[in-house]
Amino acid sequence: MRLSNLGFGASSLGGVFHDIREQEGIEAVHVAVDNGINFIDVSPYYGHLKAETVLGKALKDIPRDKYYLSTKVGRYGKDGVNLWDYSAERVTRSVYESMERLHIDYIDLINVHDVEFQADREGGLQKIVDETLPALTKLRDEGIVRHVGITDLQPENLRWVIEHSPEGTVESVLCFCHYSLNDELLLDYLPFFEERGIGVVNASPFSMGLLSSRGAPGWHPAPEALKDACRKAAEHCAAKGYPIEKLAVQYSTNLNPRIATTLFSSANPKNVLKNIAYVNEPIDEQLVNEVQQIIGDQMRVRWKNT
């Protein structure tokens, strides 16, 4: 797959960050594809099926050859309760359920969603290797899905699964919040992925709201010191008349061709156009240095996924 360097993350369609107007979200998908974005990522977990449902309505009117679509298995939710099930039976059924919601007859990339949530369960990450991935590669052999990948906040988990799986099982990884203005940890793992021919998808250039004028949402798992440093960085950018959102998305998309695409998420068509415009403008590298100096010892500070 040859992906646009900016990809559309459809989590916002599920109201993950704030409530959305459905028709506006559908329009945001159309605007993204009409303006050159060819990779769309979603999950049944986002909005507990809502994101896939809204995205499916949008995709009805878009030719199938205009986009690559990624969705996920393993992480779900119902009635406001988060659920996890990485069993072969459940992930296989999940693929077909997603295709029905999305109104498509094949999935370009199927991902095991946030493998770290299996790490502390019976069987640990070995279950991903022994049960989850074989179920998905079987669907790949049958042509139901085209490619198989894994996602996680913690890149060391991605590496472990790849090291313990047969060669060619995992074709791509999606890691979020580790190639952004405040965290470049993903760079340490690129040689490992490249040696194995594994494509790399980066997600959340805004670090789930840390790098935004609005600031991190209340549920954000980052420690307070990191939140405070990013708040000061945002204020510095604002004083320069250069929104930190602009610098953040430029940084994640323009400076490293080794990363196939970077996902951002918005259910607002105007914000979609704004981010596309940002990517096509030159980045202020001096401001990057200033921001990273402000973040200082909070660079690469880790947090636990939730």
Summary of the structure (lengths in Angstrom):
residues: 306
radius of gyration: 18.4
end to end distance: 30.3
largest distance: 55.1
contacts: 1060
relative contact order: 0.13
helix: 46%
strand: 17%
